[in-house]
Amino acid sequence: MRTTFPTTTTAADKGAAAQEYTARGWTVVETTNGLCLITDDEVSAIEITGEVAGEVRRFLRANNLSGPVIEIPGQERREIHLVTGIRKAAMAVEAMREAGVIVHSDGASIPLPPTQLAAGSASWGVAPTEARWIPPVVALGAAVRSALSRKQTGKRKLTVAC
């Protein structure tokens, strides 16, 4: 059951955002609190929390792989990275799930800015207009592996060796 929270988002803001997202080919639904992306074969999402989220973001930036990132407010850092190619990457998806990453696919709904949540509003960490693409899920898989590897060894190498 969804709970409604007070919001300062106007209907015009929500409508403009919905048009922008729909123009990108995303399936978007309007809720009482804002907008949700409905994941499908074209666009899915990877949710990463805590310290690993920061390491993943740094890895992606250092390797020019950044795509749209939604920041979810709360006590712990929580980011949702939009990705493509989830159907072609079963091994990468399984490895991320085993690492504790949440994979949103097959019709899952993802809050899009300016959606109001219990701890505040969803916001863009990297807006779709700032990203050059929506990266393939295997790029996020590599970033998660790298972040977990650095965490285990205490290293901070951010680039992929060729």
N, C-alpha and C positions, 0 to 999 in steps of 0.2 A: 504494500500500500504506500503510495506516495504521500509525503507530507508537504504542505504548502508553507513557504517561508515568505516573509515580507521582502519585496524587491523594489529597487529603484529603476529597474530596466523598463523602459517604455515600450509600448506596443510597436512604435515606429522602429526602435533599435532592434527589437526582436525580428520584426518583419524584414528589415534591411539585411540583417545577418542571415536569415533563412534564405533570402534570394541569392546572396553571395554564395552560400554553401551549395544550394541547389544548382547554381550555374556551374559549379565545379563538378557536377555529376554525382554528388553525394545524396544519399537517401536521408532526409531530415524530417523529423516529426516535431510538432510543437507540443509542449507540455505546459502545465500550469506555471512551472518555475522557469521555463526557458525553452531550449532546443536540444534535441538529442540526435546524434548521428546513429543510424542503424547500420551496423556492419554487414558487409556482404562479400562477394568474391573479389570486388574491386578495391575496397577500403576496409581494413580491419584495424585493430589497435592493440598495442602492447603497453601494459601498465607496470611501472617500475617504482619502487619505493625506497626511501631512506638514502643512505650513503651511495648505494649502487646507482641510484638515479642520477646523481651528480657526476659520477664517473662515466656513465653511459653518455650523458650529454656532452662531456668534454671529449670523449673518444670520437663521437660523431662529428663534432665541430672541427677537431683536429684533422680529420680525414675527409672533410667536405662532404659528409653524408647526411647532414641534418635535414630533417623534414619537419612538418608541423608537430608541435608539442603542446598539449593542454596541461596546465598546472591546476591541480586540485587542492584547495585550501584545507588545512588541518594541522595537527601537531607534528606529524611526520611528513617529510617531503614526499610528494606523490605526483608522478608525471604519467601522462598517457601519450604515447607516440603513435601517430597514424602511419600505417604501413600498407604495402601492396604485396601480392604474390603469396598469400598464405596457403593456398591450395597446393602450391608447388614446393613447399618447404616443410614437409611433415617432420623431418629429423630436427630442423632448427626449432620448430615450435615445441616439440617434445623436450628438447634440451632446455629451452627457456622455462617451460613449466616445471621441470625437475629442479631448476635453479630458484624456483619460487616466484617467477614472473607470472603475471596474469595475462592471458591471451584472450582478447575479446574478438569473437568471430561469430558467424552463422546467425546474424540477426540480433546480436547483443546491442544494447543502447549505451551510447557514450555521451555524457554531458558536453555540449559545445558552448563556448562563450556566447552570450552573457548569462548562461544558466545560473540561477541562485541555488546554492546548496546549503546544508546545515551550518557549515563553518565559514561561509562566504561565497563569492562567485567564482565559477570556473573562469580561467583566463588563459590567454595564449602566452606560452613561454617562447615559442617560435610560431609566429602567425603564418598561415598559408601563403600570404602575400610576400613574406620574407624568405620562405623556403623555395629552393629551386625545383623541388620535386617532392613526391611522397616516396620515401625509400622502400626497397624491398625488405621483407621481414628478415632475410638472411643478414642484412646489414645490422639490424638490431641484435640478431643472434651473436654476431661477431663482437659487437660492442658489449653485450652482457658477458660473454666469455672473457673478454679482455678485462672488464671491470672486476669480475670475480677472481680472475687470476692475479691481478694486481693486489686485490684485497688479501689474498692468501699469502702472497710473497712480500707484500709491503712495498712493491715497486709502483712507480707512477709513469710508466711508458705509455704514451697516448697514440702512437702511430702504428700501423700495421707494417710488418717487415715484408719485403717482396721476395 
